Amino acid sequence: MKKLLILGTGQAQTDVIRYCKDKGHRVYACSYLSGDAAEKYADGFRQINIKDTDAVEAYAKELGADYVYSVGSDLAMPTAARVSERLGLPAFISSDTAVACNTKTVFRKRLGNGFEGNLRFIEAESVDAAIELDYPLIMKPTDSQGQRGVYRIDSYEDYKKHFDASMSFANNKRIIVEEYVDGDEISVNCFSCGGKIVFSLISDRIVWANYPGGLIHKHIIPSKYGKGESAERIIDLVSRVLDALDIKNGPSYFQIKMKDGKYPKLLEVTPRLDGCHMWRLIRYATGVDLLAMTVDMLTGERSFAGEIKDYPVKPCYLEFLSEEPGKLYDRSKYSTDDAVYLQWYYENGDKVKSSNGYIEKGGFKIVEGEI
C-alpha cells in the first residue's frame, strides 16, 4: 500500500483518487476550496492552496506521502514537481518543465520563433502594449487554465476592451497575444517512456461555436486527421515538442489546430492527463487505459518500454452536458439514452457555478458509434 497526495479536488481528480483507492492505496487530497467533487473519495483532506509549495510540502511530510501528483490541473503540476524534487519522490517531469508548460510565454519562447508549428506571439503587461501582429488574434492569461480569460481580438480596440477581464485571470499579471489560426481543432493524448512515445491517439475536438475561447463541447474518436500525411505531421510536431520541453515519461496532452486542413499549429501542451476524462473515452475506443498506465508507472508497478501497437479504434465520442452559469441545472434537458457511460456534476435544481463565464460542464456522456 502506498500513500498518495493528490493536488486538487475537482471533477478531474475524482478519476485518479477512485482508481488509487481501488488499487488499495491510501489517498489524501488538498485544495484551496472545501466541498468539491473529489474530496469525499479521499482518505483525508486538508484545505491548502495548491500553489503554495511550502504548505503542500509540509502536508506531504506529515502524511509520509510516497507520491505527490495531480491530473487535469495545470496549476497543480509545478507544485507537484517541486515538492517531489524537495522530498526525493518519483516524478515524471522536472519542476522546470512543469513551470514551462504552465506558463504559455515560457513554452512559446522555449520552442522559439523558428520552431515549425509554434505560433507567433507577444507578451503584454499593459493595455498600452504595442501589438505587432496581424489580426485576428487570441488573447489569454499566460498562466491560467480552463479557457478562462480567453478572447478573440479583431482590432486594437478589442484588445483594450478585453484586456482587464483577461488580466483578472492572470496570476503573474501577464497576458499573451497569439496569432489566430482558423481551422479544425484536434487533441493528441500521448504516453512516453524513456523519451519514446509508446502510445498516441489523435481525436477531433469540437468547441462551442457561439462562445469564445475554444470551450469544449465534444471529443470524437477516430479523428478525420488520424491517418495519412496529416497524422504524420501531427505526431512529428508532438514528438519535437516533447523533446524540446524535456517530457520523457508519463502522459501528455496537446491541443492543436490544423491550418488549411494540413499543417498542425500548437495551441497548448501539458505534461499530464487532460481534464476532460478522455482516458475513459480512449479506453472505450481502444482498450488502452491511460489512467492506469499513469498511476502504475508513477508507483513503479509497471514499465511501458515497448510501444503499444495493434489496438482497435472503435468510433465513439464524449459529449459534455453543459449549461450557462447561474441557471438551475435540469438533467431532463439532455438526451442520455444512448450513453454507455454517464456522469453528472450537478443534481437537478443545483445552481451552475461560473468558472469561464460562458458555458459550464454539468456532466458528460460517452456514446459508442458514429456521431
Secondary structure, DSSP 8 states (H G I E B T S, - for coil): --EEEEE--SHHHHHHHHHHHHTT-EEEEEESSSS-GGGGGSSEEEE--TT-HHHHHHHHHHHT-SEEE-SS-TTHHHHHHHHHHHHT---SS-HHHHHHHHSHHHHHHHH-TTSTT---EEEESSTT----S-SSEEEEESS--TTTT-EEESSHHHHHHHHHHHHTT-TTS-EEEEE---EEEEEEEEEEETTEEEEEEEEEEEE-TTSSS--EEEEEES-TTSSHHHHHHHHHHHHHHHHHHT--SEEEEEEEEEETTTEEEEEEEESS--SS-HHHHHHHHHS--HHHHHHHHHTTS----S---S-----EEEEEEEE-TTSB--GGGS--TT-SEEEESS-TT-B---SSSS-EEEEEEEEES--
